[in-house]
Amino acid sequence: MIENVSSPTTITNRPNSLFSVLTDSFPLYQSLSREQEAKYFLTIDELIDQTNRFMESFAEMRKKDKLPETVFFLDKSARPLAYMFRHLFPHYCPSTPLPKIRYINIGGGGASHEPFSISFDGDPEIIKKIYGKHINLQGRIAVVDEYTYRTEGGTLQKATKMIREAFPQAEVFPLKAYDKLPNWYQIPEYIGVEEYTFGDYGQMALERLNNERGTRYKSMYHLMDDDVNTEAVDRFYEIYDEIVGQIPYTKKNKRIVPQDENPAFIERLKKLMGQKPDDKGMNIFQLARNELDTLCQVITEQRKIKAGREEKIAV
């Protein structure tokens, strides 16, 4: 069963501009009616309230001395939540060490929005090998997804099951943060990372082949053009088959908005960010982070106001 945190405590009173720049520019949002957006996506008020609710759950765990030592956030969609978690945790759990934060990319088994990507779907032993040296194998481990539309059998449950199998002596439990989709859903600029693709795994296999044989193949095309060393090609495919989908890795998202792709949008970004795009275009990842920083600031300020009111009532 997925643990969902308690009823939201309203702390809203926020700037209306939050998330307006990127969401206004994204085709998915432009295609939705107001009714559809309200049904499937969190409003800014709901996003603030439910982020506060999620963080309050850790404050409650701290009171009961049941804080997890490690928190696994699911790649890629929970990365913005993990970013905010780092910033908000000291306010909700003061003088408490931040739990170790890890990311794991588990395939959900369904259709992917990135047709060339391969999510991790392998043996839990791989999880143990990669993460086991850095976490308490007998401690408490939270597995967090920002949203799940299924109570059983979804990616969050699948990840929790794998991690339980990898660390059978640990107390592993799932947590979801939101009741609807957050505003950054499918917006790469908020996520900051993207999944490994076939090409990434191929390059990894090529590097291992070079290290193993002392060769200097610069690319897969270079290797395939070597008609003499067919044995190396066969070995490359063996290595590729060994690692593809078995390593839960992601890479930094470096998406640039080209100058000629959306001139009006680029102009808005220039004003907001106070910077000029380079010849290639503009990387708007920093703007997305600025918006998340603003969200954290609003949440902490409103929480202080609420605490002050409660203190006056108590007196």
C-alpha positions as semicolon CSV with decimal commas, in nm:
position;residue;x (nm);y (nm);z (nm)
1;M;0,000;0,000;0,000
2;I;0,130;0,345;-0,093
3;E;0,160;0,582;0,199
4;N;-0,006;0,914;0,128
5;V;0,050;1,200;0,363
6;S;-0,223;1,351;0,577
7;S;-0,481;1,614;0,481
8;P;-0,332;1,933;0,332
9;T;-0,285;2,239;0,547
10;T;-0,360;2,548;0,342
11;I;-0,072;2,792;0,342
12;T;-0,134;2,963;0,012
13;N;-0,090;3,330;-0,064
14;R;0,153;3,322;-0,347
15;P;0,264;3,513;-0,658
16;N;0,053;3,435;-0,964
17;S;0,356;3,419;-1,191
18;L;0,484;3,084;-1,062
19;F;0,539;2,837;-1,345
20;S;0,370;3,062;-1,600
21;V;0,663;3,098;-1,837
22;L;0,744;2,736;-1,914
23;T;0,392;2,598;-1,891
24;D;0,253;2,869;-2,117
25;S;0,510;2,775;-2,379
26;F;0,459;2,400;-2,367
27;P;0,228;2,247;-2,634
28;L;0,066;2,003;-2,390
29;Y;-0,069;2,285;-2,178
30;Q;-0,179;2,493;-2,476
31;S;-0,393;2,204;-2,597
32;L;-0,583;2,160;-2,269
33;S;-0,911;2,326;-2,182
34;R;-0,941;2,488;-1,840
35;E;-1,160;2,199;-1,728
36;Q;-0,904;1,939;-1,840
37;E;-0,618;2,125;-1,677
38;A;-0,808;2,150;-1,347
39;K;-0,895;1,780;-1,362
40;Y;-0,550;1,639;-1,435
41;F;-0,300;1,899;-1,312
42;L;-0,236;2,065;-0,979
43;T;-0,321;2,431;-0,951
44;I;-0,048;2,648;-0,801
45;D;-0,243;2,656;-0,473
46;E;-0,265;2,276;-0,471
47;L;0,103;2,243;-0,560
48;I;0,201;2,461;-0,267
49;D;-0,037;2,292;-0,024
50;Q;0,055;1,939;-0,122
51;T;0,430;2,008;-0,124
52;N;0,386;2,140;0,229
53;R;0,183;1,830;0,315
54;F;0,460;1,606;0,180
55;M;0,726;1,785;0,383
56;E;0,510;1,782;0,698
57;S;0,503;1,403;0,672
58;F;0,881;1,404;0,727
59;A;0,841;1,641;1,021
60;E;0,596;1,390;1,172
61;M;0,835;1,101;1,110
62;R;1,108;1,301;1,283
63;K;0,888;1,346;1,592
64;K;0,837;0,969;1,606
65;D;1,209;0,903;1,542
66;K;1,119;0,724;1,220
67;L;1,289;0,939;0,958
68;P;1,434;0,740;0,668
69;E;1,810;0,742;0,637
70;T;1,779;0,718;0,257
71;V;1,520;0,855;0,017
72;F;1,503;0,717;-0,337
73;F;1,335;0,957;-0,579
74;L;1,217;0,802;-0,904
75;D;1,384;0,930;-1,217
76;K;1,304;1,136;-1,394
77;S;0,980;1,301;-1,293
78;A;1,049;1,323;-0,918
79;R;1,374;1,518;-0,962
80;P;1,212;1,861;-0,912
81;L;1,054;1,729;-0,593
82;A;1,395;1,605;-0,477
83;Y;1,541;1,949;-0,552
84;M;1,275;2,112;-0,333
85;F;1,316;1,843;-0,067
86;R;1,682;1,941;-0,024
87;H;1,587;2,306;0,017
88;L;1,284;2,256;0,242
89;F;1,406;1,979;0,470
90;P;1,607;2,208;0,707
91;H;1,293;2,416;0,764
92;Y;1,074;2,116;0,849
93;C;1,336;1,912;1,031
94;P;1,580;2,164;1,182
95;S;1,910;2,042;1,326
96;T;1,853;1,706;1,157
97;P;2,090;1,552;0,902
98;L;1,946;1,543;0,551
99;P;1,865;1,185;0,448
100;K;2,082;1,047;0,173
101;I;1,914;1,120;-0,158
102;R;1,941;0,872;-0,442
103;Y;1,774;0,851;-0,781
104;I;1,662;0,536;-0,955
105;N;1,516;0,500;-1,301
106;I;1,266;0,214;-1,308
107;G;1,078;0,120;-1,623
108;G;0,701;0,124;-1,578
109;G;0,640;-0,127;-1,852
110;G;0,414;0,106;-2,046
111;A;0,459;0,334;-2,342
112;S;0,746;0,578;-2,313
113;H;0,740;0,943;-2,411
114;E;1,105;0,896;-2,514
115;P;1,104;0,624;-2,781
116;F;1,482;0,588;-2,787
117;S;1,527;0,557;-2,410
118;I;1,562;0,237;-2,208
119;S;1,457;0,239;-1,843
120;F;1,617;0,011;-1,586
121;D;1,421;-0,312;-1,559
122;G;1,679;-0,556;-1,431
123;D;1,781;-0,772;-1,138
124;P;1,754;-0,617;-0,788
125;E;2,111;-0,737;-0,741
126;I;2,212;-0,451;-0,971
127;I;2,048;-0,208;-0,728
128;K;2,235;-0,367;-0,439
129;K;2,566;-0,347;-0,625
130;I;2,523;0,018;-0,725
131;Y;2,369;0,164;-0,408
132;G;2,457;-0,084;-0,133
133;K;2,791;0,074;-0,041
134;H;2,635;0,411;0,029
135;I;2,322;0,339;0,237
136;N;2,228;0,175;0,566
137;L;2,130;-0,176;0,462
138;Q;1,925;-0,223;0,779
139;G;1,778;0,124;0,802
140;R;1,461;0,294;0,683
141;I;1,433;0,367;0,311
142;A;1,159;0,581;0,154
143;V;1,081;0,539;-0,216
144;V;0,921;0,856;-0,353
145;D;0,730;0,935;-0,670
146;E;0,567;1,270;-0,724
147;Y;0,243;1,116;-0,854
148;T;0,101;0,773;-0,928
149;Y;-0,234;0,701;-1,085
150;R;-0,237;0,341;-0,965
151;T;-0,249;0,217;-0,608
152;E;-0,102;-0,119;-0,704
153;G;0,132;-0,237;-0,977
154;G;0,261;0,099;-1,094
155;T;0,618;0,222;-1,119
156;L;0,630;0,324;-0,752
157;Q;0,520;-0,020;-0,635
158;K;0,760;-0,184;-0,879
159;A;1,051;0,025;-0,752
160;T;0,959;-0,043;-0,391
161;K;0,947;-0,417;-0,457
162;M;1,290;-0,415;-0,626
163;I;1,448;-0,214;-0,346
164;R;1,295;-0,444;-0,083
165;E;1,441;-0,742;-0,264
166;A;1,778;-0,569;-0,293
167;F;1,783;-0,474;0,079
168;P;1,569;-0,735;0,261
169;Q;1,682;-0,624;0,607
170;A;1,580;-0,261;0,555
171;E;1,238;-0,110;0,622
172;V;1,130;0,010;0,278
173;F;0,810;0,206;0,221
174;P;0,661;0,404;-0,072
175;L;0,546;0,765;-0,062
176;K;0,364;0,974;-0,317
177;A;0,355;1,352;-0,292
178;Y;0,069;1,472;-0,510
179;D;-0,291;1,378;-0,588
180;K;-0,269;1,511;-0,943
181;L;0,007;1,575;-1,193
182;P;0,248;1,852;-1,094
183;N;0,319;2,140;-1,327
184;W;0,652;2,008;-1,447
185;Y;0,506;1,688;-1,596
186;Q;0,688;1,613;-1,922
187;I;0,872;1,946;-1,914
188;P;1,243;1,864;-1,954
189;E;1,357;2,204;-1,828
190;Y;1,226;2,125;-1,480
191;I;1,356;1,768;-1,472
192;G;1,717;1,852;-1,552
193;V;1,801;1,500;-1,667
194;E;1,701;1,258;-1,938
195;E;1,725;0,884;-1,973
196;Y;2,010;0,700;-2,137
197;T;1,932;0,621;-2,499
198;F;2,045;0,338;-2,725
199;G;2,335;0,559;-2,832
200;D;2,445;0,622;-2,473
201;Y;2,452;0,251;-2,395
202;G;2,636;0,192;-2,721
203;Q;2,902;0,446;-2,628
204;M;2,937;0,285;-2,286
205;A;2,984;-0,056;-2,449
206;L;3,243;0,092;-2,687
207;E;3,442;0,240;-2,398
208;R;3,443;-0,096;-2,221
209;L;3,554;-0,267;-2,542
210;N;3,842;-0,021;-2,582
211;N;3,951;-0,067;-2,219
212;E;3,929;-0,444;-2,253
213;R;4,122;-0,473;-2,579
214;G;4,342;-0,164;-2,578
215;T;4,173;-0,037;-2,896
216;R;4,086;0,325;-2,982
217;Y;3,753;0,311;-3,158
218;K;3,605;0,661;-3,144
219;S;3,254;0,567;-3,247
220;M;3,035;0,269;-3,328
221;Y;3,062;0,366;-3,695
222;H;3,440;0,350;-3,666
223;L;3,409;0,000;-3,519
224;M;3,164;-0,120;-3,784
225;D;3,392;0,000;-4,061
226;D;3,671;-0,225;-3,935
227;D;3,619;-0,521;-4,168
228;V;3,934;-0,694;-4,043
229;N;3,852;-0,713;-3,673
230;T;3,509;-0,880;-3,687
231;E;3,574;-1,042;-3,351
232;A;3,572;-0,696;-3,189
233;V;3,228;-0,627;-3,339
234;D;3,096;-0,951;-3,193
235;R;3,242;-0,866;-2,853
236;F;3,089;-0,517;-2,871
237;Y;2,741;-0,665;-2,910
238;E;2,806;-0,904;-2,621
239;I;2,899;-0,613;-2,393
240;Y;2,604;-0,408;-2,519
241;D;2,361;-0,690;-2,438
242;E;2,511;-0,720;-2,091
243;I;2,451;-0,358;-1,992
244;V;2,150;-0,232;-2,190
245;G;1,861;-0,169;-1,955
246;Q;2,062;-0,303;-1,663
247;I;2,207;0,023;-1,538
248;P;1,970;0,280;-1,386
249;Y;2,152;0,583;-1,518
250;T;2,037;0,922;-1,643
251;K;2,231;1,208;-1,793
252;K;2,208;1,585;-1,765
253;N;1,951;1,750;-1,986
254;K;2,120;2,009;-2,205
255;R;1,822;2,106;-2,417
256;I;1,869;2,440;-2,584
257;V;1,578;2,639;-2,725
258;P;1,709;2,741;-3,070
259;Q;1,698;3,109;-3,159
260;D;1,474;3,044;-3,457
261;E;1,242;2,790;-3,288
262;N;1,037;3,035;-3,083
263;P;1,164;3,395;-3,109
264;A;0,882;3,541;-2,895
265;F;0,948;3,288;-2,619
266;I;1,323;3,355;-2,633
267;E;1,252;3,727;-2,595
268;R;1,042;3,664;-2,283
269;L;1,316;3,448;-2,136
270;K;1,579;3,714;-2,201
271;K;1,379;3,965;-1,999
272;L;1,309;3,722;-1,716
273;M;1,661;3,585;-1,688
274;G;1,848;3,902;-1,767
275;Q;2,080;3,727;-2,008
276;K;2,139;3,688;-2,377
277;P;2,119;3,357;-2,563
278;D;2,433;3,229;-2,725
279;D;2,460;3,147;-3,095
280;K;2,290;2,810;-3,046
281;G;1,997;2,940;-2,845
282;M;1,904;2,947;-2,478
283;N;1,927;2,693;-2,199
284;I;1,627;2,757;-1,976
285;F;1,709;2,503;-1,707
286;Q;1,819;2,781;-1,471
287;L;1,487;2,958;-1,512
288;A;1,307;2,640;-1,411
289;R;1,526;2,614;-1,103
290;N;1,453;2,978;-1,020
291;E;1,082;2,902;-1,026
292;L;1,129;2,604;-0,793
293;D;1,336;2,827;-0,562
294;T;1,049;3,076;-0,557
295;L;0,806;2,797;-0,475
296;C;1,024;2,688;-0,181
297;Q;1,045;3,047;-0,060
298;V;0,667;3,087;-0,070
299;I;0,615;2,761;0,119
300;T;0,862;2,846;0,396
301;E;0,733;3,202;0,436
302;Q;0,371;3,090;0,456
303;R;0,463;2,815;0,700
304;K;0,627;3,073;0,928
305;I;0,316;3,291;0,911
306;K;0,094;2,994;0,997
307;A;0,321;2,896;1,288
308;G;0,309;3,253;1,420
309;R;-0,071;3,254;1,411
310;E;-0,089;2,922;1,593
311;E;0,153;3,052;1,857
312;K;-0,067;3,357;1,921
313;I;-0,376;3,137;1,952
314;A;-0,197;2,911;2,200
315;V;-0,102;3,213;2,414
